[in-house]
């Protein structure tokens, strides 16, 4: 059945399992794509609820002007909701919002008053104060106040939180949420903790935002400028509810923006700077968790609104935030190379083996060298060349324990070691590199394995 207008759409945004960025991790990492809402952000849910609430209370009627302040996404959502119901929209926005957001807002029909981004809350020139001044001086106007509106929390308690629980089949253990008004994290937290109090709810903000200080010390941190949009706050919002939040994580602009860019290149998830911050925090935590963890990152903003900023190399370089993308070869890891090899269990020798036993293992398995391990830890190695030199000096040594004739152990790397690190180890007079797998087992890579990988054999 068709909806009467876009305001009536019941949207359940998808949650997807990421495969590339967390491939070395035991925990499952999932992304809830809130930017797939009609207004390309989670604010669609809020704007629809705020407009319906005002209509039901007869506070607005067609022909009126809805006034608010915005960092872009909330304004786009409000403008779309207003356009479908016959309202005008007037918005105050800081000059740091992207050109794309400004273009979209004007295309929908919203009027914009641009304010300086460095204005702090309370200053007359801040977008918040400018919006409040506009509504006082404009006849037939209504202040939407989406930022501090109670419906801002309720829509996430009623919809977003339960969706996460349902879409993960109740397995979610950690959820990472961007913090601006703190409404989303408060609403999602209330919903999830009612379903399972053990779920950890983590808010994410940029450096220089107020929430970490509020949660840990009861006082807001010192406000500072950030290039990130749609995330962070410089004053304590009305929706702040620390009882629903277990932790607040701060992410630098550089980490957030580059993580967002990598998210698009490796997972085809086209999200904005706030989502980059959330994903960076989620991946950092997931790297420390076990296979029983399911981490969900709420990605709230659309990357298409950031093409002129975070997805433009020149803009990133001008702010010294750019990180060069690794080439496909540079991205090869030990685990990738092991996948290209025909799988076989690693043959190892033990300190109590004799040289004769070790040499027999080499012949049977067609190898010229073996690691020597004790309690699954490498303590040395032995090669055919070494055995030959021993026999030349003492032809009765074959019945001696290999422990007394060991060569240095092979260097050990992790599965995510880059091919450059592996190559460096192999060029330091090592004939092989041991890879310590997540299951506790060891695998061996040699120079020929790296050559095969580089030549795609």
Secondary structure, DSSP 8 states (H G I E B T S, - for coil): ---SSGGG------EEE--STTTT-SSEEEEEEGGGSTTSBTHHHHHHHHHHHHHHTT---TT-EEEEEESSHHHHHHHHHHHTTT-EEEEEEETTS-HHHHHHHHHHT-EEEEE-TT--TTSTTSHHHHHHHHHHHSTTEEE--TTT-HHHHHHIIIIIHHHHHHHTTT---EEEEE-SSSHHHHHHHHHHHHH-TT-EEEEEEETT-SHHHHHHHSS-------S-SS---SS--TT--GGG-SEEEEE-HHHHHHHHHHHHHHH---B-HHHHHHHHHHHHHHTT--TT-EEEEEE-BBGGGGTTTTT-HHHHHHTT-------TTTT-BHHHHHHHS------EEETTSBHHHHHHHHHHHT-SEEEEEETTEEEEEEEHHHHHHHHHH-TTGGGSBGGGG-B---EEEETT-BHHHHHHHHTTT-S-EEEE-TTS-EEEE-HHHHHHHHTT-
